[in-house]
């Protein structure tokens, strides 16, 4: 499986790298081996993993067996997004 980066996703990763040190490699590792995948809006899936005191969330779509990154963000609202 390949990871396809959109321009927006790359920009967001760079912003989160400045804020929290989130690397491109960390995002790709999450997409290849997520702690959870939950449904998002409009058919988008969200790979997520606990990170610090929050969640790193990576919305993506499946494209011909690959994962296309829609965006990247970190949130402290674990209780809202984490599914037990």
Long-range contacts (C-beta under 8 A, 24 or more apart in sequence): 1-32, 1-65, 1-66, 1-67, 2-66, 2-67, 3-27, 3-28, 3-31, 3-32, 3-66, 3-67, 3-69, 4-63, 4-66, 4-67, 4-68, 4-69, 5-69, 6-68, 6-69, 6-70, 8-70, 8-71, 9-69, 9-70, 9-71, 9-72, 12-71, 12-72, 12-73, 13-72, 16-72, 16-73, 16-74, 19-74, 20-51, 20-52, 20-74, 22-51, 22-56, 22-72, 22-74, 26-56, 27-56, 27-58, 27-69, 27-72, 30-56, 30-58, 31-58, 31-60, 31-67, 31-69, 34-58, 36-82, 36-83, 38-81, 38-83, 44-70, 46-81, 48-81, 48-82, 50-78, 50-82, 53-78, 54-78, 55-81, 55-82, 57-81
